[in-house]
Amino acid sequence: MNTSPQAVAAKSVTVRETGARKEPFSIVILLSHLLFIAITLAMIVPFILVISISFTEETAIVEHGYQFIPSDFTAKAYRYIFEAPLVLFRAYGITILTTVIGTALSLLITAMLGYVTSRRDFRYRTPASFFIYFTMLFGGGLVPSYILIKQYLHLDNTIWALILPSLVSPFYIMVMKGFLSKMPFEIIESAKIDGARELRIFFTIVIPLSTPALATLGLFLSFGFWNSWFSALLYIDNEKLIPIQLLLVRMMQKLEFLTSNSDFINQFGVDTSKFPTLSARMAMAILAGGPMVCIFPFFQKYFVKGLTVGSLKG
């Protein structure tokens, strides 16, 4: 093999020329690009409109409708929401704590169950997989879950009432199983020959090799925990444990109550027509979903890779 500098330079030039070669024009590629541009715009344009509406005066929205450029710019909606910053930041803290703990525990349990059911030397692999699959089709329902959390586990008014109902997802376990089934079993056998036990194999070999799948599932799980508010509505009465989503829902209900009973409220000298109802609704959407939109780009590389790999056998 010729490894002289001249040969290496000639080879690198050939590689650059091959890489720089342009693909021939194709109507299929053009249509594909146009399709994805249209899909991208369909996602971005409404988000820009929501941001614009959140900074528009309420009377301007009623008079001119929704506009991409606010005709009367104001931050009144955000001032209304931040009137009680301590309550808002405490709700953010509960949501962040719930999301971090819930995602970490859920990933650990999902990876364990997916790994066990993917091992071909596990004696109860088939019945365990069927049990997980069965629960994906048929659930216990709301009433049994409520009785279990409230009367038997006594987890109401605790942070675990926000985590436990969404801790395990059968669908994510099946996706994880499909990913781990592609892992060569010879790696595990080799580790056993070297004297590694099951826990060491799982935490030092399986978990590091499962980073793309864990990152993808972690993103979905964190979205679920972040946007969850129904569990708090059922089990939380303590005001200090209310997550951000439920707090925003209550603020929205309070605004709607004031505007729908304007005749009664106006008797006390309060002009409800100036309340930022529509703009506050959009501002709440920004505050509720904004942090997760900022986090998504950091997981994008693993997200695409994990989706591709998991879809083969998921």
Solvent accessible surface area in square Angstrom, and as a share of the most:
residue,aa,sasa,rsa
1,M,210,0.94
2,N,108,0.55
3,T,100,0.58
4,S,39,0.25
5,P,104,0.65
6,Q,137,0.61
7,A,29,0.22
8,V,88,0.50
9,A,55,0.42
10,A,61,0.48
11,K,129,0.55
12,S,42,0.27
13,V,64,0.37
14,T,79,0.46
15,V,93,0.53
16,R,153,0.56
17,E,113,0.51
18,T,74,0.43
19,G,67,0.65
20,A,78,0.60
21,R,176,0.64
22,K,183,0.77
23,E,136,0.61
24,P,115,0.72
25,F,166,0.69
26,S,36,0.23
27,I,101,0.51
28,V,101,0.58
29,I,67,0.34
30,L,71,0.35
31,L,102,0.51
32,S,40,0.26
33,H,107,0.48
34,L,95,0.47
35,L,105,0.52
36,F,129,0.54
37,I,96,0.49
38,A,57,0.44
39,I,70,0.36
40,T,63,0.37
41,L,95,0.47
42,A,69,0.54
43,M,138,0.62
44,I,81,0.41
45,V,57,0.33
46,P,66,0.41
47,F,85,0.36
48,I,84,0.43
49,L,41,0.21
50,V,36,0.21
51,I,65,0.33
52,S,9,0.06
53,I,3,0.02
54,S,0,0.00
55,F,57,0.24
56,T,6,0.04
57,E,26,0.12
58,E,13,0.06
59,T,73,0.43
60,A,7,0.06
61,I,7,0.04
62,V,115,0.66
63,E,130,0.58
64,H,99,0.44
65,G,31,0.30
66,Y,109,0.42
67,Q,58,0.26
68,F,109,0.45
69,I,145,0.74
70,P,33,0.21
71,S,68,0.44
72,D,67,0.34
73,F,138,0.57
74,T,20,0.12
75,A,32,0.25
76,K,58,0.25
77,A,1,0.01
78,Y,32,0.12
79,R,145,0.53
80,Y,43,0.16
81,I,4,0.02
82,F,72,0.30
83,E,129,0.58
84,A,52,0.40
85,P,63,0.40
86,L,131,0.65
87,V,58,0.33
88,L,2,0.01
89,F,121,0.50
90,R,79,0.29
91,A,4,0.03
92,Y,33,0.13
93,G,36,0.34
94,I,19,0.10
95,T,2,0.01
96,I,88,0.45
97,L,84,0.42
98,T,7,0.04
99,T,14,0.08
100,V,92,0.53
101,I,53,0.27
102,G,0,0.00
103,T,18,0.11
104,A,61,0.47
105,L,60,0.30
106,S,0,0.00
107,L,35,0.18
108,L,66,0.33
109,I,52,0.26
110,T,0,0.00
111,A,1,0.01
112,M,70,0.31
113,L,65,0.32
114,G,0,0.00
115,Y,16,0.06
116,V,57,0.33
117,T,3,0.02
118,S,15,0.10
119,R,22,0.08
120,R,150,0.55
121,D,76,0.40
122,F,68,0.28
123,R,199,0.73
124,Y,126,0.48
125,R,78,0.28
126,T,104,0.61
127,P,75,0.47
128,A,30,0.23
129,S,14,0.09
130,F,129,0.54
131,F,135,0.56
132,I,15,0.07
133,Y,97,0.37
134,F,94,0.39
135,T,53,0.31
136,M,69,0.31
137,L,100,0.50
138,F,124,0.52
139,G,71,0.68
140,G,64,0.62
141,G,45,0.43
142,L,96,0.48
143,V,101,0.58
144,P,73,0.46
145,S,48,0.31
146,Y,75,0.28
147,I,63,0.32
148,L,90,0.45
149,I,5,0.03
150,K,57,0.24
151,Q,112,0.50
152,Y,156,0.59
153,L,78,0.39
154,H,128,0.57
155,L,37,0.18
156,D,37,0.19
157,N,57,0.29
158,T,47,0.28
159,I,30,0.15
160,W,111,0.39
161,A,0,0.00
162,L,10,0.05
163,I,0,0.00
164,L,63,0.31
165,P,63,0.40
166,S,50,0.32
167,L,21,0.11
168,V,67,0.39
169,S,28,0.18
170,P,33,0.21
171,F,114,0.48
172,Y,42,0.16
173,I,3,0.02
174,M,41,0.18
175,V,30,0.17
176,M,1,0.00
177,K,35,0.15
178,G,4,0.04
179,F,19,0.08
180,L,8,0.04
181,S,41,0.26
182,K,89,0.38
183,M,29,0.13
184,P,74,0.47
185,F,28,0.12
186,E,107,0.48
187,I,61,0.31
188,I,8,0.04
189,E,73,0.33
190,S,59,0.38
191,A,9,0.07
192,K,84,0.35
193,I,147,0.75
194,D,119,0.62
195,G,60,0.58
196,A,21,0.16
197,R,199,0.72
198,E,78,0.35
199,L,122,0.61
200,R,155,0.56
201,I,1,0.00
202,F,8,0.03
203,F,96,0.40
204,T,75,0.44
205,I,41,0.21
206,V,1,0.01
207,I,44,0.22
208,P,72,0.45
209,L,89,0.44
210,S,0,0.00
211,T,55,0.32
212,P,16,0.10
213,A,5,0.04
214,L,26,0.13
215,A,13,0.10
216,T,6,0.04
217,L,6,0.03
218,G,7,0.07
219,L,2,0.01
220,F,73,0.30
221,L,10,0.05
222,S,16,0.10
223,F,59,0.25
224,G,41,0.40
225,F,7,0.03
226,W,10,0.04
227,N,77,0.40
228,S,34,0.22
229,W,95,0.33
230,F,97,0.40
231,S,14,0.09
232,A,0,0.00
233,L,90,0.45
234,L,48,0.24
235,Y,6,0.02
236,I,2,0.01
237,D,105,0.55
238,N,64,0.33
239,E,107,0.48
240,K,126,0.53
241,L,32,0.16
242,I,7,0.04
243,P,7,0.04
244,I,0,0.00
245,Q,19,0.08
246,L,1,0.00
247,L,23,0.11
248,L,9,0.05
249,V,44,0.25
250,R,83,0.30
251,M,30,0.13
252,M,24,0.11
253,Q,109,0.48
254,K,120,0.51
255,L,1,0.00
256,E,74,0.33
257,F,125,0.52
258,L,35,0.17
259,T,45,0.26
260,S,89,0.57
261,N,56,0.29
262,S,32,0.20
263,D,119,0.62
264,F,118,0.49
265,I,23,0.12
266,N,70,0.36
267,Q,141,0.63
268,F,138,0.58
269,G,73,0.70
270,V,60,0.34
271,D,72,0.37
272,T,6,0.03
273,S,77,0.50
274,K,119,0.50
275,F,51,0.21
276,P,7,0.04
277,T,19,0.11
278,L,48,0.24
279,S,2,0.01
280,A,0,0.00
281,R,98,0.36
282,M,33,0.15
283,A,0,0.00
284,M,11,0.05
285,A,53,0.41
286,I,33,0.17
287,L,25,0.13
288,A,13,0.10
289,G,25,0.24
290,G,17,0.17
291,P,44,0.28
292,M,9,0.04
293,V,83,0.48
294,C,90,0.54
295,I,71,0.36
296,F,64,0.27
297,P,79,0.50
298,F,165,0.69
299,F,72,0.30
300,Q,93,0.41
301,K,144,0.61
302,Y,76,0.29
303,F,35,0.15
304,V,87,0.50
305,K,114,0.48
306,G,5,0.05
307,L,85,0.42
308,T,84,0.49
309,V,32,0.18
310,G,6,0.05
311,S,83,0.54
312,L,118,0.59
313,K,123,0.52
314,G,61,0.58
